[in-house]
Amino acid sequence: MEVNNILSNGQFGFRPDHSTEQAAFTLINCILNAMNNNQTVGGIFCDLTKAFDCVNHDILLDKLMFYGVHGKFRSLLESYLKDRYQSVSLGNLNLSNNDLEWLEIKCGIPQGSILGPLLFLIYINDLTFLSRKNSNIVLYADDTTIIYTDPNKDNYILQISLLLTDLNNWFQGNLLHLNPNKTNYVEFKPTKGLREDIQLKCDDTFIPTNTHTKFLGLILDNTLSWNSHIDSLIRKMSSACYALSQIKHSVLNETLNVIYCAHIHSIISYGLIFWGTSPLVNKVFILQKKNNKNYYQH
């Protein structure tokens, strides 16, 4: 798949030399370029219901055939996917395997396996073929986001509505389920000026239009000011600082350092290249320095 460049460049999940921050850079860079060119830009942030559990085995095998997986190796993968059974028992029931009711697993990929993530990437790979002119699809496993830009407002509304329809049709054709209540639309603008109320419809349900959304651990607001993200960071850091203050007299500095790196430094460093330019960033660093001064010595 890698040698023959089969996997889409828009897919960042479960791949070497790809990361959530690279996916975020691709998406944010697309938005900023549109803003700088005074274009209308918006994103549809899709939520799929149990995507890994809904992978259809026959569709996946057909896609493997399309990508060149034939013969005995295809048969081996078919054997790997099919004829799996599962059973659930509750309580301390001393039942043997013969006493349990076993049901065949007719869809989904084995999670926690080595092949599972790759098979899912193959299954969802052709979703990026839906990309139109001035649109960009960013995938991280089942996290699907499409950004569309257009200098013409009326054409923008028409095209982004068609893109949502195309997305939903693709999901339905591949037996995946788009959750319209958790899917959301955000229109990005440089300032908090007046925004037109664009209502996008998925089947018979309007998807929510929001001023901010979560994307791979980052909170994107519609002006890319990062205010919401920094507020969230401060709340998390405050909770961690309180926890450190309660245990600082009971553990060694080395232990405090491990806790600090896990619960404070990790959330500060993630995505810093994006939100670190915000005027509010000093609030984060002041809280960080306060924690370093009061709770432990390096």
N, C-alpha and C positions, 0 to 999 in steps of 0.2 A: 504493500500500500504506500509506503513512504518512498521507496526507490522509484516507483512508477508515477509518483505525484498524483495519486488518485484522491486522497483526502483533500477536501476544500481548504483553501487558505483562511477561510472564515471560521473554521473549527479549531478551537483552542483547547478543548478538554481532552484529558488523558493522552497528551502527546508530548514527546520530549522536546525541550527547547521552546515550549509554549507555557504561558502562565495566565492567571487571572489578570495580572497587571498589564500584560500585553493585549489581552482582549479589551480591557478598559481603555488603554491608549488608542486602539483602533477606533472605538466608538466615540470617545471624547474628541479625538482629533477631527473626526468627520463632522461633529457638531460645531466645533470652533471654526473650522474652515467655512461652513455655511454661514455662521454668524458674521464672520469677517467680510463675507461677500454679500451681506444684506439679503440672504435668501431665507425663505421660510423653511424651518427644519423641525422635524418631530420624530419621536420614536414610539414604536409599539413594543412593549415589553411583555412577552407571552409567558403564560403559566400553563404547563401541561400536567394533566392528572396522571400520576403513576406511570410515567413514560416508559421506564425500564420494564415494568410489568406488563405493558400492553404491546410489546414488540411481537408482531405476527411472524411465526416461523416460516411459513410459505413465502411471504413477501421478502423476508430477509434472505432466504435461499435463492430467490429469483434475482435479487440485487447482487448477491455473490456471483451468480452465473453471469450477470451483465458485466461485472468487473473482471471476469476471467477465471473465476474459481470453478473448475470443471472436474469431472471424473471422480476418481477415488477420494480426492481431498474434499470435494463437495459432499460426497457420501459420508465421509468421516464427520464433517460438521453437522450434517443432517442427523446422524446418529447421536452426536453430542447434544443437540437441542431437543430432540423428540424422545418420546417414551420415558419421560420423567414423571414421577408420582410424588405426592406429598400427603401428609396426614397431620392432624392437630389433635392433641389430647390435653385435657385440663385436669389438674389435680394429681394426686399420687395414685394413679391407676396402674395396677400391675397387669398391663395388657401386653401380649406379644404382638409382633408385627402382623401375624395372621388375624388377630382380633380387631385390628384397626381398620377403619374404612379409608382406603387409599384412592385418591382422585388424580386423574391425569392432568399434568400442567400443559395446557394447550397454547399458551402464549407466554411471552417474557423471556428474558435471558438470565442465566445463572449469575446472580450478583455475588460479589466477593471472589469471583474467579478471575483468572488472568485474561481469558478471551472475552469475557463479558463486556468490558468497556469498548474494546475494539469493534466487536460486533454491533454495538449500539451506534458507534460513529459511522459505520458502514450503512446502517439502516437509515440514518438521518442525513447522510451526506448530500443527497441530491436535493435537499430542501434549498440549498443555496442557488440552485438553478432558477429559482423564482425571482432572483434579483433583477430589478428593472434598471433602466438608466436613472442615475442620480439616487440610487438606493444602495444600501450596504447592510448585509445580514451578518451578524456576529453571533456565533454559537459557542457555548461552553457546555459540552455534553447536551443536556436537554434544555438548558437556559437559552432561549431564542429571542433575539432582539433585532428589529429591523429599523434602520434610520433612513428617512427619505427627505430629500431637499429639493426645492424648486423655487425659481425666482418669481413664478406666477402663482398668486395665492389661490385663485380658482382652480387652476390645474393641479395644484398641490392637494387640495381637498379631494378632488376626484381620484387622483392617482393613489393616495395613501388609503383611501377606502377600497380601491381595487386590490391593493397589496394585502390588506387584511382579509379580503375575500379569498384571494389566492392562497394565503397561508392556511386559512381554515379549511379550504378544499383539499390542500395537500395533507393536512393532518387527518382529515376524515378518510381520504383515500388510502392512507397508510395505517388506519385504525388506531390513531392516536387522538387524544381528546383535549382540545383547547378549553380551558376554564375561563369563560368570559368575565366572570365576577372577580377573578384575581389577575387577569390580564389588564394592563392599563396603558393609557396613552398620555404622553407628555409632549407639549410643544415648547421648544427652547427659544428664548429671546435674550438679547444682551441686557435688557432692563425689565423692570416689573411693570411695564406699560400695559395698556389694555390688550387683552387677548380675546380673539373670537372663540366662541363656544363651539368647537368642532365635536360633533357626536359621531363616533364610529360604531357601526353595528356589526355584530357577529351573529349570524343566523337571525334570531328574533330578539337578541339581547344587546343593549348598548354597553360597550365596555367603559369603565370609569376613566374620566379625564382628570389627571392629578397634576399638582404643582411640583411633586418630587416623587422619586421611586428608588427602590434598592436595585443595585446592579453589582453582583459578585462582591458583596461586602462593602460597597460604597453607596452612599446616599446622594443621588444626583438631583439637584433642584433645577427648576426650569430656567434659571439664569446662570447656572454653574458657579454660583457664589460660594458653595460649600458650607453655608451656614448650618444647614440641617445636619450635615455629616459631622461637623465640628461639635455641635451641641450633643450629638449622640456619643462622640468620643469622650467628651467631658463627663457625661453621666456614667459611662463605663469606668473611666479612670477614677472618678470619685468613689464608686463602690469598691474598686480594688484598693484605693488608698485607705479607706476605712477598714477593710479587712486586714491590711498590713499593720495598721495602727493597733489592732486588737491582739496581734500575735508577735509584735516586735520584741517583747520582753521574754518570749518563751522559746524562740528559735535562734539559731546562729545567723550571722550576716550572710553566710553563703546560701542558706535556705531562703532568706528574704530576697536575695539576688535572683534566685531561680524563679520565685513567685513574681517578682517585678518583671523579669524578662517575658514570662508567660502571659501575664495579665495586663501589663501596661506598655512595655516597650514594643511588644508585637503589634498591638493595635495602633500605636503611634507610627511605626515604621511602614505599615501597610498602606499603600496608595499615597504616601507622603509627596511623591513627585507631582501629584495632581492637586491635592488640597493644600499643600504647603505654601502656596502663593497667596492664600486668602488673608485679608487684613486681620481676621480673627484668630490666626494661628498662634499668636502670643498667649492666648488663654490656655491653650494646650501645654505650651512649654513652661508657663508659669506654674501650672499644676504639677507638671513633671518635676521641676526643680524643687518645689515645695516637698514633694514626696521624697526625693533623694536626700534632702537636708534633714528631714525630721525622722525618717524611719530606719535608715541604715547607712553605713559608711562603706564605700567601695574598698 
